[in-house]
Amino acid sequence: MTTMELYEPRSLEEATSLLAERGDEARIIAGGTAVVLMLKNRLIAPSALISLEAVQSLRYIRSDADGTLRIGAMTTIRELERSPVVIDHCPTLARTCRQVANVRVRHAATIGGNLSEADYASDPPSVLVAARARVRVASAKGEREIPLAEWFRDFFETALRPDEVVTEVIIPWDTLSSRSAYVKYVSRSSEDRPCLGVAAFMDLDEDLDGGYVCRELRVVVGAAAATPQEVPSAEKLAIRKRLTPELIQEIAEGYANAIDPISDLRGSAWYRTQLIRVFVRDAINEALASQPEELK
């Protein structure tokens, strides 16, 4: 029987040194909601686990002077859901976190662990990609930032290198004044992972007639494919135009036609295509009806 060692570093520097020393033999564990399941099902068999539970420097939520929202990787989903800073600055993220699994899971799961796992059927990733968030990672060699739009590579695969640890999620200030929404569909129990989730962020300009034209639209579909899906050609249809029901439906059709969805226990590929057509429309309409934080 293979012996597995557990390390509990108290600093980021100690954690990255251990990771560099143990290399591919080691696995980082944060909240444990994903790693423990993979261990039980024998999907992974590391010889060492490096727990970040005692690295308190990675657990924080704060807003910089310029409005940038910074979230430490060990911040739990429950803390994000309840944080006054997140509720004030990015309420769609707080509402999305409130829909993740159940309270017990949200108390344990961390945002860094959630993004590192890269589970295709997860709620926060599509919102954070649409928000143009970035991830800061660290290794014994130094730090770097990766846009979340470039983070997800495939099923359970990210741009994270074997010797790196996620340390922070950064949401830029310009996103925080956007109108936004997240809508999801769950085909089984209310605590199940989504069959489909859609995040929509938009910036609007008032025109001479007192209406609004779209300056920017970002729509990201999650749980439909291996990675969060964005269709720039469909988003561009909205630029410098009013978001009429006809235009919104055209954008939704663009997403339904462009995304090649998967089939799993939650729904077939055909079923997901129909959901994309409906939920992209609904997410845009909900974002359009919302009020940006700077106007509240």
SVG drawing of the C-alpha trace seen along z (x, -y; Angstrom):
<svg xmlns="http://www.w3.org/2000/svg" viewBox="-39 -64 52 66">
<polyline fill="none" stroke="black" stroke-width="0.4" points="0.0,0.0 1.3,-3.4 1.9,-5.8 0.5,-9.4 2.1,-12.2 0.2,-15.3 1.9,-18.6 0.3,-21.7 2.5,-24.7 1.7,-28.0 2.9,-30.3 2.7,-30.6 6.4,-30.4 6.5,-27.1 3.7,-25.7 5.4,-26.6 8.7,-25.2 7.1,-21.9 5.4,-21.8 8.7,-22.4 10.3,-19.7 7.7,-17.0 6.8,-17.9 4.3,-15.7 4.0,-13.5 2.1,-16.2 -1.4,-17.5 -2.6,-20.8 -5.7,-20.6 -7.8,-23.6 -11.4,-23.1 -11.1,-19.4 -14.6,-19.1 -13.1,-17.9 -9.8,-16.3 -11.4,-14.1 -13.9,-12.8 -11.2,-12.1 -9.2,-10.2 -12.2,-8.1 -12.9,-7.2 -9.2,-6.5 -9.0,-9.0 -5.8,-10.4 -3.1,-8.8 -0.6,-11.4 2.2,-10.5 1.8,-13.9 -1.0,-16.3 -0.2,-19.9 -3.0,-21.5 -3.4,-25.3 -5.8,-25.4 -3.3,-27.1 -2.2,-29.7 -4.3,-32.5 -2.7,-35.1 -4.8,-33.6 -8.1,-34.2 -9.4,-37.7 -11.9,-39.9 -11.0,-43.5 -11.6,-46.4 -8.6,-48.5 -8.8,-52.3 -9.5,-52.1 -12.4,-49.7 -10.6,-46.5 -12.0,-43.6 -9.4,-41.1 -10.3,-37.7 -7.8,-35.4 -7.8,-31.9 -8.7,-30.3 -11.9,-32.4 -14.8,-30.0 -17.8,-30.2 -20.0,-30.9 -17.8,-33.9 -18.2,-35.3 -21.9,-34.8 -22.3,-36.7 -19.5,-39.3 -20.8,-42.9 -17.9,-43.9 -18.8,-41.4 -22.5,-42.2 -21.8,-45.9 -19.2,-45.6 -20.3,-42.5 -23.7,-41.3 -24.0,-38.9 -21.0,-36.9 -22.6,-36.9 -25.9,-35.6 -24.1,-33.0 -22.2,-31.7 -25.5,-31.4 -26.6,-28.9 -23.6,-26.6 -24.5,-23.1 -25.6,-23.4 -24.5,-25.3 -22.3,-22.5 -20.4,-22.4 -20.2,-26.2 -18.7,-26.4 -15.8,-24.1 -15.3,-24.9 -12.9,-27.7 -12.8,-29.9 -9.2,-28.9 -10.1,-25.2 -13.1,-25.8 -11.1,-27.4 -8.2,-24.9 -10.6,-21.9 -12.0,-23.3 -15.2,-21.3 -17.2,-22.0 -20.5,-21.9 -19.7,-24.7 -21.4,-28.0 -18.7,-30.6 -16.4,-30.1 -18.8,-31.5 -19.5,-34.6 -15.8,-35.3 -14.9,-34.8 -17.7,-37.3 -16.4,-39.7 -13.0,-39.5 -11.4,-38.3 -7.8,-37.3 -6.1,-34.7 -2.8,-35.3 -0.7,-32.2 2.6,-31.7 5.5,-29.2 8.9,-29.0 10.1,-30.8 7.7,-33.8 4.2,-35.0 2.2,-35.6 -1.4,-36.6 -3.6,-34.7 -6.9,-36.0 -9.7,-33.6 -10.7,-33.7 -7.4,-31.8 -7.4,-29.7 -9.7,-26.8 -8.1,-24.4 -10.2,-21.2 -12.2,-19.0 -10.5,-19.5 -7.5,-21.1 -6.2,-24.6 -3.2,-26.8 -1.9,-26.2 1.6,-24.6 2.4,-21.7 4.6,-23.8 2.0,-26.7 -0.6,-27.6 -3.6,-29.9 -3.3,-32.8 -5.8,-35.4 -8.8,-36.2 -8.9,-39.8 -12.0,-41.5 -11.3,-44.8 -13.2,-47.9 -14.7,-48.6 -16.7,-45.4 -18.1,-46.2 -20.3,-49.1 -21.7,-46.8 -25.2,-45.5 -25.0,-41.8 -26.9,-38.6 -26.5,-34.8 -29.2,-32.3 -29.0,-28.5 -31.0,-25.4 -30.8,-22.3 -32.4,-19.2 -32.3,-17.0 -32.2,-18.1 -31.9,-21.7 -28.5,-21.0 -27.2,-19.3 -24.6,-20.9 -26.1,-23.0 -27.2,-21.4 -26.5,-24.9 -25.5,-28.3 -25.3,-31.6 -23.6,-34.8 -24.2,-38.1 -22.4,-41.5 -23.1,-44.6 -22.2,-48.3 -24.8,-50.7 -24.7,-54.3 -27.7,-56.6 -28.7,-57.8 -30.3,-61.1 -33.8,-59.6 -33.4,-58.6 -32.9,-55.0 -29.8,-52.9 -27.4,-51.4 -25.0,-48.6 -21.3,-49.6 -20.1,-46.1 -21.8,-42.7 -20.1,-39.6 -22.1,-36.4 -20.5,-33.2 -22.2,-29.8 -21.1,-27.2 -21.8,-23.5 -22.5,-23.0 -19.0,-22.0 -15.5,-21.2 -14.8,-24.9 -16.9,-28.1 -18.1,-29.2 -18.1,-32.7 -19.1,-33.6 -17.5,-36.9 -19.3,-37.0 -22.7,-36.9 -21.7,-39.5 -20.6,-41.9 -24.1,-41.9 -25.1,-44.1 -22.4,-46.8 -23.8,-50.3 -27.3,-49.0 -30.4,-48.9 -31.0,-45.5 -34.4,-44.8 -36.2,-41.5 -35.4,-40.6 -31.7,-41.4 -31.4,-39.5 -33.0,-36.4 -30.6,-36.7 -27.7,-36.7 -29.1,-33.7 -29.4,-31.9 -25.8,-32.7 -24.8,-31.0 -27.0,-28.0 -25.5,-27.5 -21.9,-28.1 -21.6,-25.9 -21.1,-22.1 -22.5,-20.9 -21.8,-17.7 -24.3,-14.9 -24.2,-13.7 -26.6,-12.6 -28.0,-16.1 -29.0,-16.5 -28.3,-15.5 -26.4,-17.7 -29.7,-18.4 -31.4,-19.4 -28.5,-21.7 -28.7,-23.5 -32.4,-24.3 -31.5,-25.5 -28.7,-27.8 -31.2,-29.4 -33.6,-30.2 -31.1,-31.0 -28.8,-33.2 -31.9,-35.3 -33.0,-35.3 -29.6,-36.2 -29.3,-39.2 -32.8,-40.4 -32.1,-40.0 -28.9,-41.9 -30.6,-44.6 -33.2,-45.0 -30.6,-45.2 -29.1,-48.5 -25.3,-49.1 -23.8,-49.7 -22.6,-53.2 -26.2,-54.3 -27.7,-52.8"/>
</svg>
